Amino acid sequence: MKTPEEAYSGKRLDVGHFMIFRSSVYCHVTKDAQKKLEPTIELGIFVGYTDTAHNYRVYFLTSKMTLVRMDVRFDEEKAMQVSLEREIELYVDDEILTTKV
């Protein structure tokens, strides 16, 4: 029950840098791109990684576009809460559907 890399090198892989997909992301808007009295952050949804390091694909609801951004902050706590709520709902639905003897 090991990954091929773990079997070859004998070391466990570090996956602590992975982020939760569909989590809320706050992106910084540069001063060049913003106008007077506009917000300095933009809310998006994390949808993936890019080939280069520290770049993320972010879907923006306002413009309905997916862009590559580097300066992002993740709100994984909110994503975990939503995931746990869905899991509880699925568990309750399974419990209702099963017949008790």
C-alpha positions, 0 to 999 in steps of 0.5 A: 500500500505505497505509492511508486515514488514511496516504494522507490525512495523509501520516503513519504511524499509531502502533500501539505502544499495541496489546496482544496478545490472549489475553495474561496480565494481572495486575489489582490488587485494591483493599483494599476488595474483598480480605479478610484474607490474600487475594492483592492481584492477580488473574490474567486474560486480555486479551480486548479494549478499551473505548470509554474510554481506558485501560480493558481487558476482562479475562476471569477464569478463577476467576469465569468473568466478563469485567470492565472493568479499568483497573489492569492489567499485561500479560505479553506476553513469555509470549504471544509465546513461546506464539505462536512455539511454535505457529508452529513447530509449524505449520511442522513440521506443514506440512513433514511434510505436503508431499511431497518430490520 
